[in-house]
Amino acid sequence: MTANEELSQTFAEFDGDSDGHITADEFRQAMATRGEETTDLDLEQIFGKADHDEDGKINLSEFTEAWNA
């Protein structure tokens, strides 16, 4: 599996409703599934850095850029 395929697969795991965007709730749930707690402050920081268009969601392009930063 290539790095891009792995990243796309990870994005799909986080995108709970498969609508092409990760919401804060989806992010929190995905992290909980991985056994990691995500605080509101964590989410604010993550979305503040990754959500470039400030629509409250992270799309695949934003996710990829944030992951590789």
PyMOL Python script that loads the backbone (N, CA, C, O; Angstrom):
from pymol import cmd

cmd.read_pdbstr("""\
ATOM      1  N   MET A   1       0.847  -1.175   0.000  1.00  0.00           N
ATOM      2  CA  MET A   1       0.000   0.000   0.000  1.00  0.00           C
ATOM      3  C   MET A   1       0.897   1.245   0.000  1.00  0.00           C
ATOM      4  O   MET A   1       1.839   1.347   0.786  1.00  0.00           O
ATOM      5  N   THR A   2       0.588   2.177  -0.889  1.00  0.00           N
ATOM      6  CA  THR A   2       1.375   3.404  -0.953  1.00  0.00           C
ATOM      7  C   THR A   2       0.979   4.347   0.183  1.00  0.00           C
ATOM      8  O   THR A   2      -0.046   4.156   0.838  1.00  0.00           O
ATOM      9  N   ALA A   3       1.797   5.350   0.399  1.00  0.00           N
ATOM     10  CA  ALA A   3       1.503   6.338   1.446  1.00  0.00           C
ATOM     11  C   ALA A   3       0.188   7.057   1.161  1.00  0.00           C
ATOM     12  O   ALA A   3      -0.584   7.327   2.081  1.00  0.00           O
ATOM     13  N   ASN A   4      -0.069   7.370  -0.116  1.00  0.00           N
ATOM     14  CA  ASN A   4      -1.319   8.049  -0.477  1.00  0.00           C
ATOM     15  C   ASN A   4      -2.527   7.155  -0.230  1.00  0.00           C
ATOM     16  O   ASN A   4      -3.566   7.621   0.238  1.00  0.00           O
ATOM     17  N   GLU A   5      -2.391   5.873  -0.544  1.00  0.00           N
ATOM     18  CA  GLU A   5      -3.496   4.937  -0.299  1.00  0.00           C
ATOM     19  C   GLU A   5      -3.754   4.794   1.189  1.00  0.00           C
ATOM     20  O   GLU A   5      -4.903   4.746   1.627  1.00  0.00           O
ATOM     21  N   GLU A   6      -2.677   4.726   1.967  1.00  0.00           N
ATOM     22  CA  GLU A   6      -2.810   4.607   3.413  1.00  0.00           C
ATOM     23  C   GLU A   6      -3.472   5.859   3.993  1.00  0.00           C
ATOM     24  O   GLU A   6      -4.328   5.762   4.872  1.00  0.00           O
ATOM     25  N   LEU A   7      -3.077   7.019   3.505  1.00  0.00           N
ATOM     26  CA  LEU A   7      -3.662   8.273   3.965  1.00  0.00           C
ATOM     27  C   LEU A   7      -5.145   8.350   3.591  1.00  0.00           C
ATOM     28  O   LEU A   7      -5.969   8.776   4.401  1.00  0.00           O
ATOM     29  N   SER A   8      -5.479   7.945   2.386  1.00  0.00           N
ATOM     30  CA  SER A   8      -6.884   7.924   1.966  1.00  0.00           C
ATOM     31  C   SER A   8      -7.698   6.963   2.819  1.00  0.00           C
ATOM     32  O   SER A   8      -8.845   7.254   3.159  1.00  0.00           O
ATOM     33  N   GLN A   9      -7.123   5.834   3.162  1.00  0.00           N
ATOM     34  CA  GLN A   9      -7.803   4.858   3.999  1.00  0.00           C
ATOM     35  C   GLN A   9      -8.015   5.431   5.415  1.00  0.00           C
ATOM     36  O   GLN A   9      -9.084   5.261   6.000  1.00  0.00           O
ATOM     37  N   THR A  10      -7.010   6.096   5.947  1.00  0.00           N
ATOM     38  CA  THR A  10      -7.133   6.726   7.260  1.00  0.00           C
ATOM     39  C   THR A  10      -8.209   7.800   7.224  1.00  0.00           C
ATOM     40  O   THR A  10      -9.024   7.892   8.142  1.00  0.00           O
ATOM     41  N   PHE A  11      -8.219   8.616   6.170  1.00  0.00           N
ATOM     42  CA  PHE A  11      -9.255   9.633   6.023  1.00  0.00           C
ATOM     43  C   PHE A  11     -10.631   8.986   6.021  1.00  0.00           C
ATOM     44  O   PHE A  11     -11.544   9.471   6.690  1.00  0.00           O
ATOM     45  N   ALA A  12     -10.790   7.908   5.286  1.00  0.00           N
ATOM     46  CA  ALA A  12     -12.081   7.218   5.212  1.00  0.00           C
ATOM     47  C   ALA A  12     -12.509   6.695   6.586  1.00  0.00           C
ATOM     48  O   ALA A  12     -13.695   6.711   6.916  1.00  0.00           O
ATOM     49  N   GLU A  13     -11.549   6.237   7.380  1.00  0.00           N
ATOM     50  CA  GLU A  13     -11.865   5.773   8.728  1.00  0.00           C
ATOM     51  C   GLU A  13     -12.377   6.921   9.597  1.00  0.00           C
ATOM     52  O   GLU A  13     -13.273   6.727  10.418  1.00  0.00           O
ATOM     53  N   PHE A  14     -11.815   8.103   9.419  1.00  0.00           N
ATOM     54  CA  PHE A  14     -12.226   9.272  10.199  1.00  0.00           C
ATOM     55  C   PHE A  14     -13.540   9.855   9.692  1.00  0.00           C
ATOM     56  O   PHE A  14     -14.304  10.426  10.471  1.00  0.00           O
ATOM     57  N   ASP A  15     -13.811   9.716   8.396  1.00  0.00           N
ATOM     58  CA  ASP A  15     -15.026  10.262   7.768  1.00  0.00           C
ATOM     59  C   ASP A  15     -16.177   9.283   7.992  1.00  0.00           C
ATOM     60  O   ASP A  15     -16.527   8.507   7.104  1.00  0.00           O
ATOM     61  N   GLY A  16     -16.755   9.330   9.178  1.00  0.00           N
ATOM     62  CA  GLY A  16     -17.748   8.351   9.608  1.00  0.00           C
ATOM     63  C   GLY A  16     -18.951   8.190   8.702  1.00  0.00           C
ATOM     64  O   GLY A  16     -19.456   7.078   8.546  1.00  0.00           O
ATOM     65  N   ASP A  17     -19.425   9.272   8.102  1.00  0.00           N
ATOM     66  CA  ASP A  17     -20.609   9.170   7.242  1.00  0.00           C
ATOM     67  C   ASP A  17     -20.264   9.183   5.753  1.00  0.00           C
ATOM     68  O   ASP A  17     -21.151   9.261   4.904  1.00  0.00           O
ATOM     69  N   SER A  18     -18.983   9.107   5.449  1.00  0.00           N
ATOM     70  CA  SER A  18     -18.488   9.016   4.064  1.00  0.00           C
ATOM     71  C   SER A  18     -18.965  10.156   3.174  1.00  0.00           C
ATOM     72  O   SER A  18     -19.242   9.954   1.992  1.00  0.00           O
ATOM     73  N   ASP A  19     -19.061  11.368   3.750  1.00  0.00           N
ATOM     74  CA  ASP A  19     -19.508  12.500   2.942  1.00  0.00           C
ATOM     75  C   ASP A  19     -18.355  13.333   2.372  1.00  0.00           C
ATOM     76  O   ASP A  19     -18.577  14.368   1.744  1.00  0.00           O
ATOM     77  N   GLY A  20     -17.119  12.868   2.600  1.00  0.00           N
ATOM     78  CA  GLY A  20     -15.970  13.564   2.048  1.00  0.00           C
ATOM     79  C   GLY A  20     -15.397  14.631   2.968  1.00  0.00           C
ATOM     80  O   GLY A  20     -14.500  15.381   2.582  1.00  0.00           O
ATOM     81  N   HIS A  21     -15.920  14.696   4.187  1.00  0.00           N
ATOM     82  CA  HIS A  21     -15.449  15.671   5.172  1.00  0.00           C
ATOM     83  C   HIS A  21     -15.396  15.025   6.547  1.00  0.00           C
ATOM     84  O   HIS A  21     -16.197  14.147   6.866  1.00  0.00           O
ATOM     85  N   ILE A  22     -14.441  15.469   7.355  1.00  0.00           N
ATOM     86  CA  ILE A  22     -14.344  15.020   8.741  1.00  0.00           C
ATOM     87  C   ILE A  22     -14.804  16.168   9.625  1.00  0.00           C
ATOM     88  O   ILE A  22     -14.239  17.260   9.579  1.00  0.00           O
ATOM     89  N   THR A  23     -15.834  15.917  10.434  1.00  0.00           N
ATOM     90  CA  THR A  23     -16.284  16.907  11.402  1.00  0.00           C
ATOM     91  C   THR A  23     -15.541  16.675  12.714  1.00  0.00           C
ATOM     92  O   THR A  23     -14.870  15.658  12.891  1.00  0.00           O
ATOM     93  N   ALA A  24     -15.670  17.625  13.620  1.00  0.00           N
ATOM     94  CA  ALA A  24     -15.035  17.481  14.927  1.00  0.00           C
ATOM     95  C   ALA A  24     -15.554  16.234  15.637  1.00  0.00           C
ATOM     96  O   ALA A  24     -14.778  15.510  16.261  1.00  0.00           O
ATOM     97  N   ASP A  25     -16.856  15.977  15.550  1.00  0.00           N
ATOM     98  CA  ASP A  25     -17.428  14.789  16.193  1.00  0.00           C
ATOM     99  C   ASP A  25     -16.870  13.506  15.585  1.00  0.00           C
ATOM    100  O   ASP A  25     -16.555  12.558  16.304  1.00  0.00           O
ATOM    101  N   GLU A  26     -16.748  13.480  14.258  1.00  0.00           N
ATOM    102  CA  GLU A  26     -16.183  12.307  13.597  1.00  0.00           C
ATOM    103  C   GLU A  26     -14.722  12.110  14.005  1.00  0.00           C
ATOM    104  O   GLU A  26     -14.277  10.984  14.227  1.00  0.00           O
ATOM    105  N   PHE A  27     -13.990  13.208  14.100  1.00  0.00           N
ATOM    106  CA  PHE A  27     -12.577  13.132  14.499  1.00  0.00           C
ATOM    107  C   PHE A  27     -12.470  12.572  15.909  1.00  0.00           C
ATOM    108  O   PHE A  27     -11.662  11.681  16.173  1.00  0.00           O
ATOM    109  N   ARG A  28     -13.286  13.095  16.806  1.00  0.00           N
ATOM    110  CA  ARG A  28     -13.265  12.645  18.202  1.00  0.00           C
ATOM    111  C   ARG A  28     -13.607  11.142  18.283  1.00  0.00           C
ATOM    112  O   ARG A  28     -12.957  10.394  19.014  1.00  0.00           O
ATOM    113  N   GLN A  29     -14.626  10.712  17.531  1.00  0.00           N
ATOM    114  CA  GLN A  29     -15.030   9.303  17.540  1.00  0.00           C
ATOM    115  C   GLN A  29     -13.933   8.405  16.976  1.00  0.00           C
ATOM    116  O   GLN A  29     -13.670   7.332  17.518  1.00  0.00           O
ATOM    117  N   ALA A  30     -13.296   8.836  15.896  1.00  0.00           N
ATOM    118  CA  ALA A  30     -12.227   8.032  15.296  1.00  0.00           C
ATOM    119  C   ALA A  30     -11.061   7.880  16.260  1.00  0.00           C
ATOM    120  O   ALA A  30     -10.476   6.802  16.367  1.00  0.00           O
ATOM    121  N   MET A  31     -10.729   8.940  16.952  1.00  0.00           N
ATOM    122  CA  MET A  31      -9.635   8.870  17.917  1.00  0.00           C
ATOM    123  C   MET A  31     -10.012   7.970  19.089  1.00  0.00           C
ATOM    124  O   MET A  31      -9.173   7.220  19.589  1.00  0.00           O
ATOM    125  N   ALA A  32     -11.259   8.038  19.529  1.00  0.00           N
ATOM    126  CA  ALA A  32     -11.729   7.174  20.618  1.00  0.00           C
ATOM    127  C   ALA A  32     -11.643   5.712  20.205  1.00  0.00           C
ATOM    128  O   ALA A  32     -11.281   4.855  21.012  1.00  0.00           O
ATOM    129  N   THR A  33     -11.973   5.428  18.958  1.00  0.00           N
ATOM    130  CA  THR A  33     -11.875   4.061  18.431  1.00  0.00           C
ATOM    131  C   THR A  33     -10.438   3.575  18.484  1.00  0.00           C
ATOM    132  O   THR A  33     -10.180   2.384  18.659  1.00  0.00           O
ATOM    133  N   ARG A  34      -9.508   4.502  18.331  1.00  0.00           N
ATOM    134  CA  ARG A  34      -8.075   4.181  18.401  1.00  0.00           C
ATOM    135  C   ARG A  34      -7.563   4.184  19.842  1.00  0.00           C
ATOM    136  O   ARG A  34      -6.378   3.958  20.089  1.00  0.00           O
ATOM    137  N   GLY A  35      -8.470   4.445  20.793  1.00  0.00           N
ATOM    138  CA  GLY A  35      -8.095   4.425  22.196  1.00  0.00           C
ATOM    139  C   GLY A  35      -7.487   5.722  22.695  1.00  0.00           C
ATOM    140  O   GLY A  35      -6.826   5.740  23.734  1.00  0.00           O
ATOM    141  N   GLU A  36      -7.704   6.819  21.958  1.00  0.00           N
ATOM    142  CA  GLU A  36      -7.141   8.103  22.338  1.00  0.00           C
ATOM    143  C   GLU A  36      -8.255   9.109  22.597  1.00  0.00           C
ATOM    144  O   GLU A  36      -9.180   9.255  21.798  1.00  0.00           O
ATOM    145  N   GLU A  37      -8.150   9.796  23.724  1.00  0.00           N
ATOM    146  CA  GLU A  37      -9.122  10.832  24.059  1.00  0.00           C
ATOM    147  C   GLU A  37      -8.715  12.132  23.384  1.00  0.00           C
ATOM    148  O   GLU A  37      -7.533  12.474  23.343  1.00  0.00           O
ATOM    149  N   THR A  38      -9.690  12.852  22.857  1.00  0.00           N
ATOM    150  CA  THR A  38      -9.446  14.129  22.209  1.00  0.00           C
ATOM    151  C   THR A  38     -10.251  15.198  22.943  1.00  0.00           C
ATOM    152  O   THR A  38     -11.477  15.117  23.012  1.00  0.00           O
ATOM    153  N   THR A  39      -9.574  16.184  23.481  1.00  0.00           N
ATOM    154  CA  THR A  39     -10.251  17.251  24.209  1.00  0.00           C
ATOM    155  C   THR A  39     -10.775  18.308  23.240  1.00  0.00           C
ATOM    156  O   THR A  39     -10.413  18.327  22.063  1.00  0.00           O
ATOM    157  N   ASP A  40     -11.629  19.182  23.756  1.00  0.00           N
ATOM    158  CA  ASP A  40     -12.123  20.293  22.937  1.00  0.00           C
ATOM    159  C   ASP A  40     -10.959  21.173  22.478  1.00  0.00           C
ATOM    160  O   ASP A  40     -10.947  21.655  21.345  1.00  0.00           O
ATOM    161  N   LEU A  41      -9.984  21.378  23.365  1.00  0.00           N
ATOM    162  CA  LEU A  41      -8.808  22.179  23.001  1.00  0.00           C
ATOM    163  C   LEU A  41      -8.021  21.502  21.885  1.00  0.00           C
ATOM    164  O   LEU A  41      -7.563  22.166  20.955  1.00  0.00           O
ATOM    165  N   ASP A  42      -7.863  20.179  21.976  1.00  0.00           N
ATOM    166  CA  ASP A  42      -7.185  19.433  20.903  1.00  0.00           C
ATOM    167  C   ASP A  42      -7.891  19.680  19.573  1.00  0.00           C
ATOM    168  O   ASP A  42      -7.250  19.969  18.562  1.00  0.00           O
ATOM    169  N   LEU A  43      -9.208  19.562  19.586  1.00  0.00           N
ATOM    170  CA  LEU A  43      -9.984  19.739  18.351  1.00  0.00           C
ATOM    171  C   LEU A  43      -9.845  21.161  17.815  1.00  0.00           C
ATOM    172  O   LEU A  43      -9.690  21.355  16.610  1.00  0.00           O
ATOM    173  N   GLU A  44      -9.900  22.154  18.699  1.00  0.00           N
ATOM    174  CA  GLU A  44      -9.735  23.540  18.266  1.00  0.00           C
ATOM    175  C   GLU A  44      -8.385  23.727  17.585  1.00  0.00           C
ATOM    176  O   GLU A  44      -8.293  24.375  16.543  1.00  0.00           O
ATOM    177  N   GLN A  45      -7.347  23.163  18.172  1.00  0.00           N
ATOM    178  CA  GLN A  45      -6.007  23.306  17.605  1.00  0.00           C
ATOM    179  C   GLN A  45      -5.882  22.568  16.280  1.00  0.00           C
ATOM    180  O   GLN A  45      -5.329  23.102  15.318  1.00  0.00           O
ATOM    181  N   ILE A  46      -6.388  21.352  16.226  1.00  0.00           N
ATOM    182  CA  ILE A  46      -6.310  20.546  15.000  1.00  0.00           C
ATOM    183  C   ILE A  46      -7.076  21.217  13.871  1.00  0.00           C
ATOM    184  O   ILE A  46      -6.550  21.386  12.770  1.00  0.00           O
ATOM    185  N   PHE A  47      -8.318  21.600  14.145  1.00  0.00           N
ATOM    186  CA  PHE A  47      -9.137  22.216  13.100  1.00  0.00           C
ATOM    187  C   PHE A  47      -8.624  23.613  12.754  1.00  0.00           C
ATOM    188  O   PHE A  47      -8.750  24.053  11.611  1.00  0.00           O
ATOM    189  N   GLY A  48      -8.047  24.311  13.730  1.00  0.00           N
ATOM    190  CA  GLY A  48      -7.471  25.628  13.464  1.00  0.00           C
ATOM    191  C   GLY A  48      -6.328  25.563  12.474  1.00  0.00           C
ATOM    192  O   GLY A  48      -6.137  26.476  11.670  1.00  0.00           O
ATOM    193  N   LYS A  49      -5.565  24.475  12.534  1.00  0.00           N
ATOM    194  CA  LYS A  49      -4.429  24.308  11.623  1.00  0.00           C
ATOM    195  C   LYS A  49      -4.831  23.666  10.303  1.00  0.00           C
ATOM    196  O   LYS A  49      -4.286  24.010   9.254  1.00  0.00           O
ATOM    197  N   ALA A  50      -5.783  22.733  10.344  1.00  0.00           N
ATOM    198  CA  ALA A  50      -6.087  21.931   9.155  1.00  0.00           C
ATOM    199  C   ALA A  50      -7.243  22.467   8.317  1.00  0.00           C
ATOM    200  O   ALA A  50      -7.259  22.276   7.101  1.00  0.00           O
ATOM    201  N   ASP A  51      -8.206  23.131   8.939  1.00  0.00           N
ATOM    202  CA  ASP A  51      -9.414  23.576   8.229  1.00  0.00           C
ATOM    203  C   ASP A  51      -9.162  24.923   7.561  1.00  0.00           C
ATOM    204  O   ASP A  51      -9.581  25.966   8.063  1.00  0.00           O
ATOM    205  N   HIS A  52      -8.477  24.887   6.429  1.00  0.00           N
ATOM    206  CA  HIS A  52      -8.037  26.108   5.763  1.00  0.00           C
ATOM    207  C   HIS A  52      -9.190  26.973   5.253  1.00  0.00           C
ATOM    208  O   HIS A  52      -9.086  28.200   5.254  1.00  0.00           O
ATOM    209  N   ASP A  53     -10.276  26.355   4.821  1.00  0.00           N
ATOM    210  CA  ASP A  53     -11.398  27.156   4.318  1.00  0.00           C
ATOM    211  C   ASP A  53     -12.389  27.518   5.426  1.00  0.00           C
ATOM    212  O   ASP A  53     -13.416  28.149   5.176  1.00  0.00           O
ATOM    213  N   GLU A  54     -12.062  27.108   6.650  1.00  0.00           N
ATOM    214  CA  GLU A  54     -12.824  27.461   7.849  1.00  0.00           C
ATOM    215  C   GLU A  54     -14.307  27.141   7.733  1.00  0.00           C
ATOM    216  O   GLU A  54     -15.160  27.925   8.148  1.00  0.00           O
ATOM    217  N   ASP A  55     -14.606  25.957   7.152  1.00  0.00           N
ATOM    218  CA  ASP A  55     -16.007  25.545   7.047  1.00  0.00           C
ATOM    219  C   ASP A  55     -16.415  24.592   8.171  1.00  0.00           C
ATOM    220  O   ASP A  55     -17.527  24.063   8.179  1.00  0.00           O
ATOM    221  N   GLY A  56     -15.496  24.381   9.123  1.00  0.00           N
ATOM    222  CA  GLY A  56     -15.806  23.512  10.255  1.00  0.00           C
ATOM    223  C   GLY A  56     -15.608  22.035   9.957  1.00  0.00           C
ATOM    224  O   GLY A  56     -15.939  21.179  10.778  1.00  0.00           O
ATOM    225  N   LYS A  57     -15.070  21.738   8.781  1.00  0.00           N
ATOM    226  CA  LYS A  57     -14.842  20.353   8.366  1.00  0.00           C
ATOM    227  C   LYS A  57     -13.462  20.263   7.714  1.00  0.00           C
ATOM    228  O   LYS A  57     -12.932  21.251   7.206  1.00  0.00           O
ATOM    229  N   ILE A  58     -12.904  19.074   7.740  1.00  0.00           N
ATOM    230  CA  ILE A  58     -11.621  18.835   7.085  1.00  0.00           C
ATOM    231  C   ILE A  58     -11.860  17.921   5.890  1.00  0.00           C
ATOM    232  O   ILE A  58     -12.364  16.808   6.043  1.00  0.00           O
ATOM    233  N   ASN A  59     -11.493  18.398   4.691  1.00  0.00           N
ATOM    234  CA  ASN A  59     -11.626  17.549   3.502  1.00  0.00           C
ATOM    235  C   ASN A  59     -10.317  16.785   3.278  1.00  0.00           C
ATOM    236  O   ASN A  59      -9.342  16.996   3.999  1.00  0.00           O
ATOM    237  N   LEU A  60     -10.296  15.922   2.305  1.00  0.00           N
ATOM    238  CA  LEU A  60      -9.132  15.079   2.066  1.00  0.00           C
ATOM    239  C   LEU A  60      -7.881  15.912   1.783  1.00  0.00           C
ATOM    240  O   LEU A  60      -6.801  15.578   2.272  1.00  0.00           O
ATOM    241  N   SER A  61      -8.004  16.971   1.015  1.00  0.00           N
ATOM    242  CA  SER A  61      -6.859  17.823   0.703  1.00  0.00           C
ATOM    243  C   SER A  61      -6.294  18.459   1.975  1.00  0.00           C
ATOM    244  O   SER A  61      -5.081  18.469   2.182  1.00  0.00           O
ATOM    245  N   GLU A  62      -7.171  18.983   2.816  1.00  0.00           N
ATOM    246  CA  GLU A  62      -6.734  19.596   4.074  1.00  0.00           C
ATOM    247  C   GLU A  62      -6.112  18.543   4.995  1.00  0.00           C
ATOM    248  O   GLU A  62      -5.101  18.798   5.650  1.00  0.00           O
ATOM    249  N   PHE A  63      -6.724  17.364   5.036  1.00  0.00           N
ATOM    250  CA  PHE A  63      -6.233  16.259   5.862  1.00  0.00           C
ATOM    251  C   PHE A  63      -4.834  15.843   5.417  1.00  0.00           C
ATOM    252  O   PHE A  63      -3.942  15.636   6.240  1.00  0.00           O
ATOM    253  N   THR A  64      -4.659  15.724   4.108  1.00  0.00           N
ATOM    254  CA  THR A  64      -3.365  15.313   3.555  1.00  0.00           C
ATOM    255  C   THR A  64      -2.293  16.351   3.879  1.00  0.00           C
ATOM    256  O   THR A  64      -1.185  16.001   4.285  1.00  0.00           O
ATOM    257  N   GLU A  65      -2.624  17.616   3.700  1.00  0.00           N
ATOM    258  CA  GLU A  65      -1.657  18.676   3.984  1.00  0.00           C
ATOM    259  C   GLU A  65      -1.283  18.691   5.477  1.00  0.00           C
ATOM    260  O   GLU A  65      -0.108  18.809   5.825  1.00  0.00           O
ATOM    261  N   ALA A  66      -2.278  18.572   6.341  1.00  0.00           N
ATOM    262  CA  ALA A  66      -2.020  18.586   7.779  1.00  0.00           C
ATOM    263  C   ALA A  66      -1.203  17.359   8.205  1.00  0.00           C
ATOM    264  O   ALA A  66      -0.311  17.462   9.046  1.00  0.00           O
ATOM    265  N   TRP A  67      -1.513  16.216   7.625  1.00  0.00           N
ATOM    266  CA  TRP A  67      -0.822  14.966   7.973  1.00  0.00           C
ATOM    267  C   TRP A  67       0.644  15.038   7.596  1.00  0.00           C
ATOM    268  O   TRP A  67       1.501  14.520   8.311  1.00  0.00           O
ATOM    269  N   ASN A  68       0.936  15.685   6.467  1.00  0.00           N
ATOM    270  CA  ASN A  68       2.306  15.754   5.968  1.00  0.00           C
ATOM    271  C   ASN A  68       3.082  16.952   6.505  1.00  0.00           C
ATOM    272  O   ASN A  68       4.262  17.115   6.194  1.00  0.00           O
ATOM    273  N   ALA A  69       2.434  17.785   7.303  1.00  0.00           N
ATOM    274  CA  ALA A  69       3.107  18.986   7.838  1.00  0.00           C
ATOM    275  C   ALA A  69       4.085  18.631   8.935  1.00  0.00           C
ATOM    276  O   ALA A  69       4.734  19.514   9.494  1.00  0.00           O
TER     277      ALA A  69
END
""", "prot")
cmd.dss("prot")
cmd.show_as("cartoon", "prot")
cmd.util.cbc("prot")
cmd.orient("prot")
